[in-house]
Amino acid sequence: MAELRIGDQAPDFTLPRDGGGTISLSQFRGRPVVVYFYPKDDTSGCTTEAVDFSGLASAFEAAGAVVIGISPDSVKSHDKFVGKHALAIPLAADVERQAIEAFGVWQEKSMYGRSYMGVVRSTFLIDKDGKVAQIWPKVKVKGHAEEVLAAIRQLAA
């Protein structure tokens, strides 16, 4: 899959979500959407990121935006993760890596000298027309949710 660039049409997806049902990117056409990809539920960095986005959920809503977290974990795992940390954002389960691969975040990673395939923590800001407005590759979690919120406010200005 070719790497997504700013200005590209964001790949649509329909995935099962926490709490039941499905969530699609296209259902939010007309408003900005933050799609953030993370490796695994209930790990330290992923928990911090989800809690940070949840803590700003009302600010994102006030700015007219939706935040969706996506990982390859199951709906059951997402439900436990949401319950344990009182998360306020929808989490999509991409077990078959449909969106993960379409957005180009399934990449070779390495840890302790070992290479493996996995989700590279990345965030995409999709504008109201469904186009990629901003990309944060290889995200560092600290301060990230605030940075994304600032970008949304700038997009709306």
N, C-alpha and C positions, 0 to 999 in steps of 0.2 A: 504494500500500500504506500502510495506517495505521501510524503509528509504534508500535513495541513499547513496552510499559510494564512496570514491575515488577509481577509477579503474572500477566501474560499467559502463556498456553501458548506455549512456544517453537516456531517452525515446524520440523518435522522435515525432514531432507534426507538424501539418499544421493548421495554424490559420489565420483568416482574419486580415489584418493590416491597419494601418493608410494610407490614400491616395488611398485605394482600393487594390484589389488583395489579395494574401495570402503570408505567409512566413512559411518556414519549416526549422527545424534544419538540416535535411539531405541535403538540397540544398547547405550547406556550408561545406560539408565533404571535408577534405583536408586542412582545415585551422581552427585555434582556434575560438571558439565562446563563448562569454560571454552572459549568459542568466540570466537576473535579474528580480526577481518577486517583485512587489510592490502592496500595497493595493488599492490605488485610485488616479486617475488623479486629478491634481490641488489642492492637499493638500500640506501643507508646506514641510514635509519631502520628499514626493514623487516628488515634483517639484524640490527641491534642488538636489536630486539624478539624476533626468533626465537631468537637466541643467548641472550638473557636468560631466555626461557621454557624453553629447552633446559637451561640451567644449573640451573634449579630443578625440572627434570622429576621427580627422585627425591623432592623435598619435596612436590610436587603429588601424586605417587603415594602417599606416606606419609599425606597428608591425605585419601586416597580419591578424588581428583579426576583427571579426564582433561583435557588441553589439546589443542585442535584449532585449527590455523591455516588460514584460508581466504583465497584470493585468486583473481582471474580468470585466473591463469597456468595453463599446461598441466601435465600430469603430468611431461612431459619436463623442463620448466623446474624444477618442484619437485624432481625427482630430482637435477638438477645442483646446486641450491641446498642441499639436504640434504647431498650429498656434499662440497661445497666447505667447508661450515661445520660438519660433523659434528653436524647437528641431531638432537635426541632426541625430537621431538614430531611427530605426524602432520600432514601438510599436505594439504588437500583442494583439488582443482582445480575451480573453479566457472566454467568457460569461458562457460557460457550464463547465468551470474549468477542461478541458481535460488535459492540461499540468500542471496546478496548482496542481492537485491531483496526477498526474504521478510523479512529482518531490517532492511530499510530503510536500508542503508548505501551504496547507489548514489545519489549525490547530486551536485548541482551544486557544483563547486569552482572556485577561481580561482587563477591563478598569473601573475605579471607582467602583470596587467590582462586576462588572457584567461580566459574562462569555459569550462568543459568538464565532462563527466560523469565521475565516477570513484568509487572506493571511499574512503569516509571511514574512517580508522583508528578502529575501535571494538571494544570487548570486551563480551561478555555472559557473565554467570555464570548457569548454568542449574542449578536445584536437582535433587535426586534424583527429584522428581515431574515433571520436564520443564517447570517454570515458570521464568520469568525472575526471578532473585533480585536481580540488580544489573546496571547498565549503565554503561559508561564510554564516552561519546561523544567524538569528536575527541581521541583519546588522545595524550598527550605521552609519548614512549617512556621517558625516564629514570625509573627507579624503578617503572615500571608493573607489571612481572611480580611484584615484591615486594608491591605494594599488592593485587594480585589474590590472591596467596597468603594474605595476611593476611585478606582477605574470606572466603576458603574456610575458613580455620581458625575464623573467627567463626561462619560458617554451621553448622559441625560442632559448635560448642560448645553 
